[in-house]
Structures are given as C-alpha cells and as structure tokens.
Amino acid sequence: MGNYRFILSGGGTGGHIYPAIAIANELKVRYPDAEFLFVGAKDRMEMEKVPQAGYKIEGLWISGLQRKLTLKNLMFPLKVVSSLMKAAKIVKRFKPHAVVGTGGFASGPLLRVAAGRGIPCLLQEQNSYAGITNKLLASRVSKICVAYDGMEAFFPAQKLVKTGNPVRSDLVSLNSNTTEAMSFFKLQPGKNTLLVLGGSLGARRVNQLIAEKLPLFKNLGIQVIWQCGKLYYEEYKKHDGEEVKVYPYINRMDLAYSAANMIISRAGAGSVSELCIVGKPVVFIPSPNVAEDHQTKNASAIAKEDAAILIKEENLEAEFDAAFSRLVKSEEYREILSRNIKKLAMPNATKEIVNEIEKLLKKE
C-alpha cells in the first residue's frame, strides 16, 4: 500500500521541527504517493519552516505554561481544550495511518487524540533529558525513538528504541574537501581553523567570549569561522578580516565542517548529533537558559565518554584558556576526542526511525 497518510507534529524550535521534516522526507522516498500533514503551534517558527520544506501545516492555539503567574497561564486550560477539539477534527478528517511526534507543545493534543483513537503513534525524543510533552505522552504511544542511553528513567523501557537523531543528509556523506572549503571561506590552507557555532539566532555569551579571545587565537596561530547569529551580526561584523570570518548565518555547513580542525558549539540535541557525525574535536558551551538545563545534560553525556570538552558558562573565565590551549597544542588529544566522538555517531537515525514507523504500519 503506497497511499498512506501521515501526520507529523513537533515545533517551537528547530530542534523539534527539523527532525520531523527529515522523517517526512524519508517516508516520502519510501512512499512517493503518501499524503503528509504537519500540525504545529500557531505563531511559532514551524508555520514558516514546514511550508518552506514543501509540506502543508495546520496550527493549533497552544503554548507552554509560563514559570510565573501571567495572563497566558490563565488562558492555558482554554488553549488545551481548543487544541484538543481542533486536533480531533484534523484526525477525523485526515484519517492518518500513523502519527509521529517530535516534541513541542502542539504534539501533545494531536498525539493524545490520535492514540485515543487507536492510531499507531511514535515519539522521537532528541535530548538526553526528556521534554515534558513527550513524558506526558509516553504511556499512550506505541514506540519511542531516543538518541541516548538511560532513557528508561523517563519512558517505559519496552517501548524504547535507540536510533539517534535525524541529521541533514549532506552531513552523512560529508566530503572532507578542505581545499574547496578554504577557498570558499578565503582562509589560509594548512593553518588551524576554529569554527564557532551559537545557533541560527546566535548566543550572547559565546559571542562575548570569542570577541574577548581573538588575541589568544591570534597568539595560538588560529583562524576563525564565526557564526555569530542574525541578532548579533551588526555588533560583531567589525571583527571580520583576513583571519576572522564573521557570518550572521552559514549556508554551506558542509564546507564549514570540512574547513574546521576544532569547533566551539552550543549543545542542542541536533547540534550534538551532527557533531558526532562530523567527528572533529568540540568544546561544548551549553546554554543555561533552556528547559530542564537539557543542553548541559546532552554535553555531559558526550564529555563523560572522553569525546568532547564541556565548559559551563559560569566556568568560562576560569577554565577556557587552559582547556582550549591544550586542545590546540596537542594533536594527540585532538585525535582522541575525534575518535571517541565518532564512535557515538548514529548516521542512519532517520532510516531507523522510519523502519520503526513501518513496523507499526504492518501491525495496524
């Protein structure tokens, strides 16, 4: 049967949206005649990103609870009821054969309704510390795909499958074309190159650190590719020059990874999974401003395997110079980190998640 109907729901951040799109793309390869519908939260980034990827999306009026008493919190019960009613209409009309949730508020009402009607549902949890929506749905769904060990702390063990996180297909077949990369970024071949990633919007503390440490990088003989983010580009573009290339956003990440000998990055689940595949030495500086401090937990899971360096924002002053200088000066240390992080890579994650969806379809 090729004319399956799939609903995918996840959003709020790129970390929930891009895995859902990757899963849809793989399903489309296997079932070219299938129909797809995404369900997201109104006014969140999925309403823009999903249509850009070529899929239809419908929005629910839903958001998370704020940590303090606000008008939004008083509206929360109303939003939940409204979203459950709209989700029920969507499921009744679209009649999906399977539903996939990748986290984010909108997936809660949608998967609750679908599971209640006996439709096979699969969750994909990207982080090493499970999100609240996925934890609430765990008892209702058929299968939960995860990227880290130890997830039975949050989910029923018999439902878990360790698949890894979906990553962009161009990274799985990353061609380490250093010559092209150096030419693209107008950098000197043969010179140590640091790639700095703070996410598409940027990371204030990471940018402050890089600006402060430019003299240290110069002394260590390092050139820098610095993605400072759209929000910070006007502030930091003055540092752009021969040895420091500043970008609001890097479109050719395959070349950026090829050019780099070492990387400084936040520790969102998608970034961590990508960097395992890339296999270069990484310094993780997790964002402390995310739910349940999950970036620190993601980075810790890698660092404890001696596969990356983890420095918390509060420890940057005390620890950064020594840790980074050691990384630059010891090729042996860089090789150990590279070798260990590559062992954690799961490049076939998207295919394995779709294999699990296919098993659910056969049981249906």
Buried (B, 14 or more C-beta within 10 A) or exposed (E): EEEBBBBBBBBBBBBBBBBBBBBBBBBBEBBEEBBBBBBBBBEBBBBEBBEEBEBEBBBBBBBBEEEEEEEEBEEBEEBBEBBBBBBBEBBEEBEBBBBBBBBBBBBBBBBBBBBEEEBBBBBBBBBBBBBBBBBBBBEEBBBBBBBBEEBEEBBEEEBBBEBBBBBBEEBBEBEEBBEBBBEBBEBEEEEBBBBBBBBBBBBBBBBBBBBEBBEBBEEBEBBBBBBBBEBBBEBBEEBBEEBBBBBBBBEBBBBBBBBBBBBBBBBBBBBBBBBBBBBBBBBBBBBEEBEEBBBBBBBBBBBEEEBBBBBBBEEBEEBBEEBBEEBBEEEEBBEBBBEBBBEBBBBEBBBBBBBBBBBBBEEE
